[in-house]
Amino acid sequence: MLKPLTILIIIIFSTFGLIYASEEPSVKDPDFIVEKFVSNICCRPTTMAFVDNDILVLEQENGKVRLVRDGILKEEPILDLNVRGIAEQGLLGITTVGNKVYLYFTESTHDGGEAIANRIYRYDWTGDKLINQVLVKELPGKQYYHNGGAMVTGLDGSVYAVIGDQGTYGVLQNHRIGGINDTSVILRIDPAGPYYAMGIRNSFGLAIDPVTGNLWDTENGDDDFDEINFVPNNFNSGWDVIMGSATEAELSRLPGYDGYVYSDPEFSWQKVVAPTAISFVDSKPLEKYKNSVFVGDCINGNLYKFELNQDRTGFVFNDPRLADNVVNTGESIEEITFGTGFGCITDIEVGPDGLMYVVSRSHDSIYRIMPKSMMTQTDTGIDYAQPTIFPVEYAYAIIALIIASIVIYLAKTRKRK
């Protein structure tokens, strides 16, 4: 028979499990709310794109492109591709130019088969189907890690894509010797052009500033110093010599490559958070954030917000500890934390309605962030995801009641003895 103390421990841990299991995404701004827009997306959803008022969302593992129309995830995929969907391979990236849709995926001989390459194809969107497949770019894709895959469309309609190092260590990784093989780079893929940036370890996020047209990325570090970078043309991100702000010794080790210029990241985390999606907002519902950059992470489930400087080339902070553009281990991230509880975020997009949409691979869902003032315009049946399902203070009260009951029980037991 279990002892009272054992029962107490089981109950307490079970209660705390209930607390964290019931946690849902929320944002700190009291004027905004998070709603679960779409759920039950299969097989590790990655990125999404709007075409007209519809959403195309990608399922990484099985290579299926799913359609969300009027807030409903259609049962049948609109496209089913042969992908190698393990680790960081699979159906990875999507962007659009008008009715042209670009997909980045690790193509295989058959579903789950041997990887052939990372390939980018262009399709025509008919309103219901993706047709007229055209190969735009072939990239290395044999390695299961550092495949990148994020894509973005510039203000001029140019399409950019990023790929990580694929375990390669050559000239494009800032070594003095070694081959050049389309790894660790941001590329202009349509229209094709030279490497836009090099020296990138791996990235899950590209974004275009809607005001300036400038390109930004997120970059995953090794054991420390994940980054956010302002990415001008001919940018050298420094890998694998540098992650985070460079020391003089590290700068001296950069070999230099075809006029590509290194600069420190605009922000870095000393402790790895695995930053993923990055997005600007430029819409009336989100007007108060028109000078902000939003970034998601995959480890903590946080949605971060950074305030742009006047030139929109870096950030400004109120917390003096962030003045060096680094959050060191033990320093507060309160100023830059906009939302929590999202799980592993894989994409952030602004829809035609001007609202922010966040893909969570952990929750198999797309969330929508909207002003509370717009709630009356939405379907009353929508699940508003707020952390009020099981308030923490209730849990503490229950635990206190349980402890008191056990103490009384033990006291009565001793008296009987």
Phi, psi and omega per residue, in radians:
M1 nan 2.398 -3.126
L2 -1.186 2.470 3.073
K3 -1.333 2.694 -3.141
P4 -0.976 -0.675 -3.131
L5 -1.135 -0.692 3.109
T6 -1.103 -0.750 3.103
I7 -1.054 -0.739 3.136
L8 -1.026 -0.826 -3.115
I9 -1.084 -0.774 3.136
I10 -1.048 -0.785 -3.110
I11 -1.128 -0.743 -3.111
I12 -1.106 -0.833 -3.115
F13 -1.182 -0.586 3.090
S14 -1.150 -0.670 3.131
T15 -1.156 -0.783 3.112
F16 -1.141 -0.587 3.055
G17 -1.063 -0.677 3.107
L18 -1.132 -0.680 3.127
I19 -1.032 -0.913 -3.035
Y20 -1.312 -0.529 3.081
A21 -1.143 -0.499 -3.082
S22 -1.586 -0.029 -3.122
E23 -1.138 2.327 3.102
E24 -2.189 2.821 -3.135
P25 -1.052 2.543 3.057
S26 -2.628 2.815 3.080
V27 -2.144 2.701 -3.052
K28 -1.358 -0.445 -3.125
D29 -1.217 2.018 -3.075
P30 -1.185 -0.218 3.139
D31 -1.533 -0.046 -3.103
F32 -2.139 2.759 -3.140
I33 -2.395 2.696 3.092
V34 -1.879 2.283 3.049
E35 -2.121 2.542 3.048
K36 -1.410 1.904 -3.032
F37 -1.477 -0.761 3.129
V38 -2.453 2.433 3.108
S39 -2.281 3.055 3.074
N40 1.074 0.668 3.012
I41 -1.432 2.268 -3.012
C42 -1.402 2.722 2.684
C43 1.079 0.878 3.040
R44 1.052 1.326 3.100
P45 -1.053 2.433 -3.126
T46 -1.929 -1.663 -3.036
T47 -1.891 2.938 -3.108
M48 -2.484 2.848 3.069
A49 -2.614 2.602 3.047
F50 -1.591 2.335 2.961
V51 -2.207 1.990 -2.954
D52 1.009 -2.146 3.114
N53 -1.827 0.138 3.131
D54 -1.674 2.861 3.068
I55 -2.070 2.334 2.927
L56 -1.856 2.123 -3.125
V57 -2.112 2.473 -3.013
L58 -1.763 2.412 3.031
E59 -1.826 1.958 -2.962
Q60 -1.080 -0.847 -2.950
E61 -1.232 -0.671 -2.997
N62 -1.875 -0.014 3.053
G63 1.284 0.387 -3.119
K64 -1.726 2.399 3.023
V65 -1.754 2.130 -3.070
R66 -1.896 2.578 -3.125
L67 -1.820 2.273 2.997
V68 -1.957 2.035 -3.128
R69 -2.221 2.216 -3.111
D70 0.973 0.648 3.088
G71 1.358 0.148 -3.106
I72 -2.027 2.234 3.073
L73 -1.387 2.004 -3.123
K74 -1.201 2.466 -3.042
E75 -1.175 -0.741 -3.092
E76 -1.553 2.319 3.089
P77 -1.168 2.678 3.077
I78 -1.551 -0.231 3.087
L79 -2.735 2.420 3.137
D80 -2.253 1.920 -3.026
L81 -1.823 2.666 3.032
N82 -1.420 1.959 -3.102
V83 -2.280 2.720 2.913
R84 -1.666 1.816 -2.931
G85 -1.877 0.819 3.113
I86 -1.962 2.682 3.100
A87 0.875 -2.072 -3.093
E88 -1.785 0.299 3.028
Q89 -1.701 2.885 3.071
G90 2.265 -2.737 3.099
L91 -1.481 1.909 -2.812
L92 -1.993 -0.665 -2.971
G93 -2.486 2.644 3.126
I94 -2.592 2.476 2.951
T95 -2.644 2.896 -3.075
T96 -2.319 2.645 2.948
V97 -2.343 1.773 -3.015
G98 1.079 -2.183 3.107
N99 -1.670 0.223 3.041
K100 -1.612 2.304 -3.118
V101 -2.102 2.269 3.131
Y102 -1.908 2.311 3.121
L103 -2.155 2.363 3.106
Y104 -1.984 2.117 -3.139
F105 -2.670 2.756 3.076
T106 -1.484 1.750 -3.068
E107 -1.365 2.484 -3.124
S108 -2.301 2.984 -3.133
T109 -1.117 -0.585 3.063
H110 -2.788 2.957 -3.113
D111 -0.943 2.110 -3.129
G112 1.393 0.032 -3.100
G113 -1.406 -2.996 -3.117
E114 -1.134 2.363 -3.137
A115 -1.196 2.393 3.058
I116 -1.658 -0.926 -3.112
A117 -3.020 2.893 2.867
N118 -1.465 2.187 -3.086
R119 -2.245 2.551 3.083
I120 -2.016 2.134 3.129
Y121 -2.021 2.652 3.033
R122 -1.936 2.436 -3.125
Y123 -2.273 2.799 2.962
D124 -1.741 2.323 3.109
W125 -1.669 2.131 -3.113
T126 -1.611 -0.155 -2.993
G127 1.895 -0.343 3.109
D128 -2.423 -0.349 -3.053
K129 -2.431 2.780 2.957
L130 -1.857 2.086 -3.044
I131 -2.266 3.030 3.049
N132 1.031 1.053 3.138
Q133 -1.152 2.244 3.110
V134 -2.286 2.199 3.087
L135 -1.274 2.161 -3.121
V136 -1.774 -0.716 -3.077
K137 -2.701 2.415 3.006
E138 -1.969 2.326 -3.092
L139 -2.254 2.800 3.069
P140 -0.996 2.516 -3.105
G141 -2.721 0.288 -3.105
K142 -1.282 -0.575 -3.109
Q143 -1.313 2.551 -3.130
Y144 -1.434 -0.086 -3.107
Y145 -2.228 2.836 3.068
H146 0.980 0.864 3.076
N147 -1.627 -0.119 -3.110
G148 1.012 -2.196 3.047
G149 2.012 -0.302 3.133
A150 -1.153 2.512 3.058
M151 -2.341 2.777 3.117
V152 -2.691 2.700 3.119
T153 -1.914 2.240 3.116
G154 -1.302 2.978 -3.131
L155 -1.126 -0.399 3.119
D156 -1.616 0.094 -3.141
G157 1.555 -0.014 3.081
S158 -1.226 2.504 -3.121
V159 -1.883 2.305 -3.138
Y160 -2.064 2.589 3.078
A161 -2.442 2.711 3.133
V162 -2.205 2.493 3.038
I163 -2.328 2.525 3.122
G164 -1.438 -2.915 -2.982
D165 -1.372 -0.254 3.120
Q166 0.972 0.472 -3.129
G167 1.280 0.261 -3.113
T168 -1.648 2.519 3.081
Y169 -2.338 1.588 -3.128
G170 -2.433 -2.658 -3.067
V171 -1.043 -0.688 -3.102
L172 -1.268 -0.201 3.024
Q173 -1.825 0.389 3.082
N174 1.138 0.635 2.938
H175 -1.755 2.655 -3.096
R176 -1.343 -0.328 3.100
I177 -2.273 2.873 3.118
G178 2.097 2.817 -3.047
G179 -1.353 2.987 3.049
I180 -2.020 1.943 -2.962
N181 -2.399 0.633 3.072
D182 1.062 0.676 3.029
T183 -2.097 2.769 3.125
S184 1.031 0.654 -3.038
V185 -2.389 2.737 2.838
I186 -1.810 2.256 -3.068
L187 -2.052 2.547 2.851
R188 -1.487 2.010 -3.046
I189 -1.796 -0.390 3.128
D190 -2.734 1.836 -0.020
P191 -1.225 2.629 -3.087
A192 -1.143 2.562 3.117
G193 -2.717 3.115 3.111
P194 -1.201 2.991 3.109
Y195 -0.978 2.238 3.101
Y196 -1.399 -0.616 3.123
A197 -2.638 2.762 -3.116
M198 -2.444 3.103 3.062
G199 1.241 0.557 -3.094
I200 -1.798 2.143 -3.124
R201 -1.166 -0.997 3.032
N202 -2.928 2.608 -3.086
S203 -2.510 2.467 3.039
F204 -2.063 0.245 -3.076
G205 -2.680 2.193 2.990
L206 -2.226 2.556 3.099
A207 -2.626 2.625 3.069
I208 -1.939 2.253 3.054
D209 -1.199 2.096 -3.082
P210 -1.225 -0.238 3.130
V211 -1.566 -0.840 -3.045
T212 -1.748 -0.375 -3.027
G213 1.412 0.075 -3.118
N214 -1.266 2.616 -3.135
L215 -1.666 2.446 3.059
W216 -2.258 2.747 3.029
D217 -2.497 2.893 2.879
T218 -1.894 2.637 -3.124
E219 -2.454 2.320 -3.136
N220 -1.519 2.227 3.086
G221 -1.405 -3.065 3.135
D222 -1.529 -1.515 3.096
D223 -1.772 -0.139 3.133
D224 -2.848 2.952 3.018
F225 1.058 1.116 2.845
D226 -1.152 2.695 -2.964
E227 -2.316 2.736 2.802
I228 -2.099 2.256 -3.059
N229 -2.178 2.385 2.837
F230 -1.409 2.197 -2.926
V231 -2.084 1.554 2.999
P232 -1.315 2.906 3.089
N233 -1.035 2.477 -3.111
N234 1.120 0.723 3.119
F235 -1.546 2.411 3.029
N236 -1.969 2.008 -3.081
S237 -1.426 -0.180 2.950
G238 1.761 -0.300 -3.119
W239 -1.165 2.476 0.112
D240 -1.845 0.466 3.070
V241 -1.477 -0.662 -2.972
I242 -2.300 2.358 2.823
M243 -2.345 2.379 -3.015
G244 1.399 -2.953 3.140
S245 -1.169 2.391 -3.025
A246 -1.406 2.543 2.951
T247 -1.591 2.892 3.099
E248 -1.060 -0.677 3.137
A249 -1.101 -0.708 3.133
E250 -1.172 -0.738 3.129
L251 -1.042 -0.642 -3.127
S252 -1.193 -0.346 -3.123
R253 -1.551 -0.183 3.104
L254 -1.204 2.174 -3.080
P255 -1.318 -0.377 -3.045
G256 1.435 2.396 -3.080
Y257 -2.613 1.909 2.973
D258 0.844 0.684 3.067
G259 1.378 0.130 3.085
Y260 -1.313 2.336 -2.945
V261 -1.973 2.257 3.095
Y262 -1.453 2.520 2.895
S263 -2.575 2.665 -3.110
D264 -1.121 2.695 3.076
P265 -1.125 2.695 3.086
E266 -1.292 -0.372 3.053
F267 -2.824 2.594 3.037
S268 -2.582 2.659 3.060
W269 -1.837 2.145 3.082
Q270 -1.124 -0.762 3.092
K271 -1.550 2.243 -3.036
V272 -1.041 2.311 3.050
V273 -2.132 -0.171 -3.084
A274 1.035 1.181 3.096
P275 -1.128 2.535 -3.078
T276 -2.203 -1.781 -3.043
A277 -1.197 2.609 3.047
I278 -2.390 2.459 -3.061
S279 -2.706 2.527 2.945
F280 -1.751 2.770 3.073
V281 -2.147 2.423 -3.141
D282 -2.587 1.354 -3.081
S283 -2.683 2.792 -3.118
K284 -1.132 -0.790 3.130
P285 -1.076 -0.489 -3.108
L286 -1.937 0.482 -3.019
E287 -1.038 -0.571 -3.131
K288 -1.127 -0.254 -3.126
Y289 -1.950 0.405 -3.098
K290 -1.185 -0.314 3.095
N291 -1.886 0.493 -3.100
S292 -2.083 2.756 2.996
V293 -2.134 2.326 3.139
F294 -1.909 2.408 -3.121
V295 -2.378 2.394 3.072
G296 -1.831 2.775 3.017
D297 -2.203 2.921 -3.062
C298 -1.887 -0.232 -3.091
I299 -1.630 -0.782 -3.031
N300 -1.767 -0.212 -3.092
G301 1.299 0.409 -3.098
N302 -1.625 2.564 2.953
L303 -1.937 2.032 -3.058
Y304 -1.724 2.666 3.077
K305 -2.284 2.246 3.132
F306 -2.104 2.422 3.115
E307 -1.617 2.265 -3.105
L308 -1.352 2.609 3.001
N309 -1.334 3.112 -3.042
Q310 -1.077 -0.608 -3.135
D311 -1.471 -0.114 -3.117
R312 1.045 0.661 3.103
T313 -2.066 -0.009 -3.119
G314 -2.945 -2.960 -3.034
F315 -2.067 2.783 3.012
V316 -2.176 2.581 -3.072
F317 -2.341 2.625 3.012
N318 -1.511 -0.613 -3.136
D319 -1.288 2.040 -3.096
P320 -1.071 -0.398 3.134
R321 -1.207 -0.308 3.127
L322 -1.719 0.055 -3.101
A323 -1.077 -0.420 3.099
D324 -1.485 0.116 3.124
N325 1.123 0.450 3.114
V326 -2.367 2.350 2.931
V327 -1.752 1.854 -3.127
N328 -1.389 2.790 3.137
T329 -0.959 2.235 3.132
G330 1.655 -0.239 3.121
E331 -1.437 2.687 -3.083
S332 -1.283 2.456 3.020
I333 -1.926 0.291 -3.082
E334 -0.993 -0.767 -3.067
E335 -1.105 -0.617 -3.047
I336 -1.692 -0.057 -3.123
T337 -1.549 2.002 -3.135
F338 -1.691 -0.658 -3.118
G339 -2.546 2.777 -3.138
T340 -2.417 2.897 3.023
G341 1.447 0.242 -3.081
F342 -1.489 -0.140 -3.035
G343 1.241 -2.702 -3.140
C344 -1.348 1.871 3.132
I345 -1.413 2.313 3.122
T346 -2.061 -0.235 3.079
D347 -2.785 2.635 3.034
I348 -2.376 2.148 -3.139
E349 -2.395 2.679 3.015
V350 -1.806 2.215 -3.056
G351 -1.500 3.041 3.085
P352 -1.045 -0.388 3.095
D353 -1.445 -0.008 3.119
G354 1.423 0.117 -3.136
L355 -1.717 2.831 -3.096
M356 -1.677 2.313 -3.141
Y357 -2.036 2.335 -3.057
V358 -2.198 2.162 3.087
V359 -1.583 2.260 3.065
S360 -2.041 1.985 3.097
R361 -1.261 -0.492 3.133
S362 -1.192 -0.630 -3.080
H363 -1.744 -0.011 -3.119
D364 0.938 0.712 -2.983
S365 -2.471 2.823 2.904
I366 -2.000 2.207 3.084
Y367 -1.810 2.671 3.085
R368 -2.148 2.296 3.123
I369 -1.839 2.183 -3.015
M370 -2.510 2.730 3.046
P371 -1.153 2.491 3.093
K372 -1.033 -0.505 -3.121
S373 -1.118 -0.302 -3.141
M374 -1.652 -0.013 -3.061
M375 -1.060 -0.604 -3.102
T376 -1.197 -0.278 -3.130
Q377 -1.579 0.008 -3.076
T378 -1.874 2.904 3.105
D379 -1.095 2.246 -3.088
T380 -1.182 -0.221 3.136
G381 -1.508 -0.020 -3.095
I382 -1.184 2.482 3.110
D383 -1.462 1.843 3.092
Y384 -1.435 2.015 -3.010
A385 -1.531 1.671 3.081
Q386 -2.252 2.630 -3.060
P387 -1.379 0.983 -3.123
T388 -2.090 0.148 -3.097
I389 -1.162 -0.731 -3.138
F390 -2.503 1.466 -3.037
P391 -0.974 2.453 -3.100
V392 -1.046 -0.659 -3.102
E393 -1.118 -0.541 3.069
Y394 -1.160 -0.725 3.137
A395 -1.075 -0.755 3.119
Y396 -1.072 -0.682 3.123
A397 -1.124 -0.716 3.125
I398 -1.115 -0.773 3.139
I399 -1.072 -0.750 3.122
A400 -1.074 -0.714 3.119
L401 -1.132 -0.695 3.122
I402 -1.122 -0.797 -3.135
I403 -1.057 -0.783 3.135
A404 -1.059 -0.715 3.140
S405 -1.121 -0.726 3.129
I406 -1.137 -0.733 3.131
V407 -1.064 -0.790 3.116
I408 -1.075 -0.758 3.135
Y409 -1.048 -0.787 -3.139
L410 -1.124 -0.682 3.130
A411 -1.107 -0.752 3.117
K412 -1.139 -0.623 3.129
T413 -1.123 -0.743 -3.127
R414 -1.129 -0.688 -3.121
K415 -1.107 -0.635 3.135
R416 -1.142 -0.612 3.138
K417 -1.245 nan nan
